[in-house]
């Protein structure tokens, strides 16, 4: 992605089709389901909301609650929230069977592979896990 991209809209506009349309659809879903999570650019992707973290080691910083990136082979939806024991993304593995789900990342090859109502629920749960983000 071009280093000159400064806004989420510029980021999305720079993606090739059909990825652009799919990422735009997810962007709109995130904005609708979690309007309190303000979109911004973070590490070459669109971040939504921010929260402060601090590890036991003393390392700390700020990161997004939800992140969205259009990759060549898939769309990455990062969910930086947990239910206390596991990352939220992991808890949706059975409900998003065609997505490749890691600890906090949902990789989607095509939007038609996933139930958007379930994705919307995951986004709402992430926002609820970080009130005031």
C-alpha atoms as an extended CHARMM CRD file, in Angstrom:
* protein
*
       133  EXT
         1         1  UNK       CA              0.0000000000        0.0000000000        0.0000000000  PROA      1               0.0000000000
         2         2  UNK       CA              1.1970000000        3.4840000000       -0.8260000000  PROA      2               0.0000000000
         3         3  UNK       CA              2.8810000000        5.2790000000        2.1040000000  PROA      3               0.0000000000
         4         4  UNK       CA              1.0960000000        8.4730000000        1.0090000000  PROA      4               0.0000000000
         5         5  UNK       CA             -2.3140000000        7.0640000000        2.0190000000  PROA      5               0.0000000000
         6         6  UNK       CA             -3.4280000000        9.1490000000        4.9890000000  PROA      6               0.0000000000
         7         7  UNK       CA             -7.1190000000        8.3680000000        5.4690000000  PROA      7               0.0000000000
         8         8  UNK       CA             -9.2660000000        5.2450000000        5.5400000000  PROA      8               0.0000000000
         9         9  UNK       CA            -11.1300000000        6.4490000000        2.4290000000  PROA      9               0.0000000000
        10        10  UNK       CA             -7.8410000000        6.8740000000        0.5360000000  PROA      10              0.0000000000
        11        11  UNK       CA             -6.7440000000        3.4130000000        1.6630000000  PROA      11              0.0000000000
        12        12  UNK       CA             -9.9500000000        1.7910000000        0.4240000000  PROA      12              0.0000000000
        13        13  UNK       CA             -9.9340000000        3.7590000000       -2.8520000000  PROA      13              0.0000000000
        14        14  UNK       CA             -6.3770000000        2.5490000000       -3.5770000000  PROA      14              0.0000000000
        15        15  UNK       CA             -7.3520000000       -1.1420000000       -3.3920000000  PROA      15              0.0000000000
        16        16  UNK       CA             -8.0030000000       -3.0070000000       -6.6510000000  PROA      16              0.0000000000
        17        17  UNK       CA            -11.4440000000       -4.4200000000       -7.3630000000  PROA      17              0.0000000000
        18        18  UNK       CA            -13.0700000000       -6.6590000000       -6.2750000000  PROA      18              0.0000000000
        19        19  UNK       CA            -11.1990000000       -6.2560000000       -2.9730000000  PROA      19              0.0000000000
        20        20  UNK       CA            -12.0660000000       -2.5340000000       -2.8190000000  PROA      20              0.0000000000
        21        21  UNK       CA            -15.8200000000       -3.1960000000       -2.7980000000  PROA      21              0.0000000000
        22        22  UNK       CA            -15.5260000000       -5.9330000000       -0.1790000000  PROA      22              0.0000000000
        23        23  UNK       CA            -13.3580000000       -3.8320000000        2.1340000000  PROA      23              0.0000000000
        24        24  UNK       CA            -15.6950000000       -0.8610000000        1.6770000000  PROA      24              0.0000000000
        25        25  UNK       CA            -18.6440000000       -3.0780000000        2.6380000000  PROA      25              0.0000000000
        26        26  UNK       CA            -16.8380000000       -4.2300000000        5.8090000000  PROA      26              0.0000000000
        27        27  UNK       CA            -15.8050000000       -0.6480000000        6.5890000000  PROA      27              0.0000000000
        28        28  UNK       CA            -19.4450000000        0.4310000000        6.3840000000  PROA      28              0.0000000000
        29        29  UNK       CA            -20.5000000000       -2.5390000000        8.5430000000  PROA      29              0.0000000000
        30        30  UNK       CA            -17.9530000000       -1.6090000000       11.2310000000  PROA      30              0.0000000000
        31        31  UNK       CA            -19.0120000000        2.0570000000       11.1630000000  PROA      31              0.0000000000
        32        32  UNK       CA            -22.6830000000        1.0580000000       11.4660000000  PROA      32              0.0000000000
        33        33  UNK       CA            -22.2070000000       -1.5530000000       14.2100000000  PROA      33              0.0000000000
        34        34  UNK       CA            -19.6060000000        0.3210000000       16.2740000000  PROA      34              0.0000000000
        35        35  UNK       CA            -19.9390000000        4.0400000000       15.4480000000  PROA      35              0.0000000000
        36        36  UNK       CA            -18.0350000000        4.9260000000       18.6280000000  PROA      36              0.0000000000
        37        37  UNK       CA            -14.8560000000        3.3720000000       17.1480000000  PROA      37              0.0000000000
        38        38  UNK       CA            -13.3910000000        6.2490000000       15.1430000000  PROA      38              0.0000000000
        39        39  UNK       CA            -11.5970000000        5.1220000000       11.9520000000  PROA      39              0.0000000000
        40        40  UNK       CA             -7.9460000000        6.0810000000       11.4030000000  PROA      40              0.0000000000
        41        41  UNK       CA             -4.8600000000        4.7440000000        9.6610000000  PROA      41              0.0000000000
        42        42  UNK       CA             -2.5990000000        2.5130000000       11.7620000000  PROA      42              0.0000000000
        43        43  UNK       CA              0.3720000000        0.4670000000       10.5400000000  PROA      43              0.0000000000
        44        44  UNK       CA             -0.7920000000        0.4880000000        6.9240000000  PROA      44              0.0000000000
        45        45  UNK       CA             -4.3790000000       -0.5660000000        7.6170000000  PROA      45              0.0000000000
        46        46  UNK       CA             -7.6190000000        0.9690000000        8.8270000000  PROA      46              0.0000000000
        47        47  UNK       CA             -7.9420000000        0.9550000000       12.6040000000  PROA      47              0.0000000000
        48        48  UNK       CA            -11.1650000000        1.6160000000       14.4940000000  PROA      48              0.0000000000
        49        49  UNK       CA            -11.0110000000        3.0640000000       17.9890000000  PROA      49              0.0000000000
        50        50  UNK       CA             -7.9400000000        2.9530000000       20.2240000000  PROA      50              0.0000000000
        51        51  UNK       CA             -7.1520000000        1.5150000000       23.6000000000  PROA      51              0.0000000000
        52        52  UNK       CA             -4.1150000000        1.5850000000       25.8540000000  PROA      52              0.0000000000
        53        53  UNK       CA             -2.4300000000       -1.6930000000       26.7790000000  PROA      53              0.0000000000
        54        54  UNK       CA              0.2020000000       -2.5400000000       29.3760000000  PROA      54              0.0000000000
        55        55  UNK       CA              1.9830000000       -5.8790000000       29.6250000000  PROA      55              0.0000000000
        56        56  UNK       CA              3.3600000000       -7.3870000000       32.8380000000  PROA      56              0.0000000000
        57        57  UNK       CA              6.8310000000       -6.7310000000       31.3700000000  PROA      57              0.0000000000
        58        58  UNK       CA              6.1130000000       -3.0030000000       31.5410000000  PROA      58              0.0000000000
        59        59  UNK       CA              5.7730000000       -2.5780000000       27.7830000000  PROA      59              0.0000000000
        60        60  UNK       CA              2.7900000000       -0.4100000000       26.9040000000  PROA      60              0.0000000000
        61        61  UNK       CA              1.2420000000        1.4210000000       23.9920000000  PROA      61              0.0000000000
        62        62  UNK       CA             -1.9060000000        2.2370000000       22.0750000000  PROA      62              0.0000000000
        63        63  UNK       CA             -3.5650000000        0.0210000000       19.4650000000  PROA      63              0.0000000000
        64        64  UNK       CA             -6.8440000000       -0.2470000000       17.5980000000  PROA      64              0.0000000000
        65        65  UNK       CA             -9.8720000000       -2.1840000000       18.8390000000  PROA      65              0.0000000000
        66        66  UNK       CA            -10.7220000000       -3.4390000000       15.3300000000  PROA      66              0.0000000000
        67        67  UNK       CA             -8.4740000000       -3.3340000000       12.2780000000  PROA      67              0.0000000000
        68        68  UNK       CA             -9.2180000000       -3.9230000000        8.5950000000  PROA      68              0.0000000000
        69        69  UNK       CA             -6.7540000000       -4.6810000000        5.8080000000  PROA      69              0.0000000000
        70        70  UNK       CA             -7.2760000000       -5.6730000000        2.1940000000  PROA      70              0.0000000000
        71        71  UNK       CA             -4.5800000000       -8.1870000000        1.2600000000  PROA      71              0.0000000000
        72        72  UNK       CA             -4.0300000000       -9.8330000000       -2.1090000000  PROA      72              0.0000000000
        73        73  UNK       CA             -5.4060000000      -13.2490000000       -1.0980000000  PROA      73              0.0000000000
        74        74  UNK       CA             -7.8000000000      -12.2690000000        1.6880000000  PROA      74              0.0000000000
        75        75  UNK       CA             -9.2470000000       -9.5410000000        3.8840000000  PROA      75              0.0000000000
        76        76  UNK       CA             -7.8710000000       -9.3850000000        7.4140000000  PROA      76              0.0000000000
        77        77  UNK       CA            -10.2150000000       -8.3470000000       10.2110000000  PROA      77              0.0000000000
        78        78  UNK       CA             -8.2310000000       -7.8660000000       13.4220000000  PROA      78              0.0000000000
        79        79  UNK       CA            -10.1670000000       -7.9620000000       16.6880000000  PROA      79              0.0000000000
        80        80  UNK       CA             -8.1140000000       -6.7610000000       19.6690000000  PROA      80              0.0000000000
        81        81  UNK       CA            -10.4530000000       -7.9240000000       22.3960000000  PROA      81              0.0000000000
        82        82  UNK       CA            -10.8790000000      -10.9670000000       24.6140000000  PROA      82              0.0000000000
        83        83  UNK       CA            -13.5740000000      -12.5980000000       26.6880000000  PROA      83              0.0000000000
        84        84  UNK       CA            -11.1100000000      -12.8750000000       29.5660000000  PROA      84              0.0000000000
        85        85  UNK       CA             -9.7520000000      -16.2910000000       28.5650000000  PROA      85              0.0000000000
        86        86  UNK       CA             -9.4880000000      -16.1830000000       24.7720000000  PROA      86              0.0000000000
        87        87  UNK       CA             -9.3820000000      -13.6520000000       21.9880000000  PROA      87              0.0000000000
        88        88  UNK       CA            -12.9120000000      -12.9160000000       20.7490000000  PROA      88              0.0000000000
        89        89  UNK       CA            -12.0180000000      -13.9050000000       17.1740000000  PROA      89              0.0000000000
        90        90  UNK       CA            -11.2180000000      -17.4370000000       18.3900000000  PROA      90              0.0000000000
        91        91  UNK       CA            -14.6440000000      -17.7630000000       19.9910000000  PROA      91              0.0000000000
        92        92  UNK       CA            -16.2860000000      -17.2300000000       16.5660000000  PROA      92              0.0000000000
        93        93  UNK       CA            -14.3950000000      -20.0440000000       14.7980000000  PROA      93              0.0000000000
        94        94  UNK       CA            -17.4360000000      -22.3680000000       14.6740000000  PROA      94              0.0000000000
        95        95  UNK       CA            -19.7190000000      -19.5750000000       13.4530000000  PROA      95              0.0000000000
        96        96  UNK       CA            -17.3690000000      -18.4730000000       10.6580000000  PROA      96              0.0000000000
        97        97  UNK       CA            -16.2470000000      -21.8810000000        9.3310000000  PROA      97              0.0000000000
        98        98  UNK       CA            -14.9970000000      -20.6690000000        5.9290000000  PROA      98              0.0000000000
        99        99  UNK       CA            -12.7790000000      -17.9880000000        7.4850000000  PROA      99              0.0000000000
       100       100  UNK       CA             -9.2330000000      -18.7120000000        8.6130000000  PROA      100             0.0000000000
       101       101  UNK       CA             -9.1860000000      -17.5730000000       12.2360000000  PROA      101             0.0000000000
       102       102  UNK       CA             -6.0580000000      -17.0380000000       14.2970000000  PROA      102             0.0000000000
       103       103  UNK       CA             -5.8540000000      -15.6550000000       17.7960000000  PROA      103             0.0000000000
       104       104  UNK       CA             -7.0940000000      -12.1770000000       16.9510000000  PROA      104             0.0000000000
       105       105  UNK       CA             -7.3780000000      -12.2220000000       13.1630000000  PROA      105             0.0000000000
       106       106  UNK       CA            -10.2120000000      -13.3430000000       10.9040000000  PROA      106             0.0000000000
       107       107  UNK       CA             -8.9580000000      -13.8850000000        7.3360000000  PROA      107             0.0000000000
       108       108  UNK       CA            -11.7290000000      -13.8800000000        4.7540000000  PROA      108             0.0000000000
       109       109  UNK       CA            -11.1110000000      -14.8990000000        1.1360000000  PROA      109             0.0000000000
       110       110  UNK       CA            -14.4850000000      -13.6040000000       -0.1110000000  PROA      110             0.0000000000
       111       111  UNK       CA            -17.2900000000      -11.8640000000        1.7550000000  PROA      111             0.0000000000
       112       112  UNK       CA            -19.7280000000      -14.4280000000        0.3880000000  PROA      112             0.0000000000
       113       113  UNK       CA            -17.8410000000      -16.9950000000        2.5180000000  PROA      113             0.0000000000
       114       114  UNK       CA            -19.0320000000      -15.4750000000        5.8020000000  PROA      114             0.0000000000
       115       115  UNK       CA            -22.2960000000      -14.5540000000        7.4590000000  PROA      115             0.0000000000
       116       116  UNK       CA            -22.1750000000      -10.7620000000        7.7490000000  PROA      116             0.0000000000
       117       117  UNK       CA            -24.6070000000      -10.7900000000       10.6860000000  PROA      117             0.0000000000
       118       118  UNK       CA            -22.0670000000      -12.8920000000       12.6030000000  PROA      118             0.0000000000
       119       119  UNK       CA            -19.2450000000      -10.5190000000       11.6330000000  PROA      119             0.0000000000
       120       120  UNK       CA            -21.4110000000       -7.6050000000       12.8250000000  PROA      120             0.0000000000
       121       121  UNK       CA            -21.9410000000       -9.3770000000       16.1520000000  PROA      121             0.0000000000
       122       122  UNK       CA            -18.1740000000       -9.8850000000       16.5300000000  PROA      122             0.0000000000
       123       123  UNK       CA            -17.5400000000       -6.1710000000       15.8600000000  PROA      123             0.0000000000
       124       124  UNK       CA            -20.1850000000       -5.1470000000       18.4220000000  PROA      124             0.0000000000
       125       125  UNK       CA            -18.6510000000       -7.5270000000       20.9870000000  PROA      125             0.0000000000
       126       126  UNK       CA            -15.1890000000       -6.0450000000       20.3770000000  PROA      126             0.0000000000
       127       127  UNK       CA            -16.4950000000       -2.5030000000       20.8770000000  PROA      127             0.0000000000
       128       128  UNK       CA            -18.3120000000       -3.5580000000       24.0610000000  PROA      128             0.0000000000
       129       129  UNK       CA            -15.0860000000       -5.1170000000       25.4150000000  PROA      129             0.0000000000
       130       130  UNK       CA            -13.3880000000       -1.6890000000       25.1500000000  PROA      130             0.0000000000
       131       131  UNK       CA            -15.9630000000        0.8150000000       26.4370000000  PROA      131             0.0000000000
       132       132  UNK       CA            -14.9000000000        4.3730000000       25.8310000000  PROA      132             0.0000000000
       133       133  UNK       CA            -12.4100000000        3.3640000000       23.1310000000  PROA      133             0.0000000000
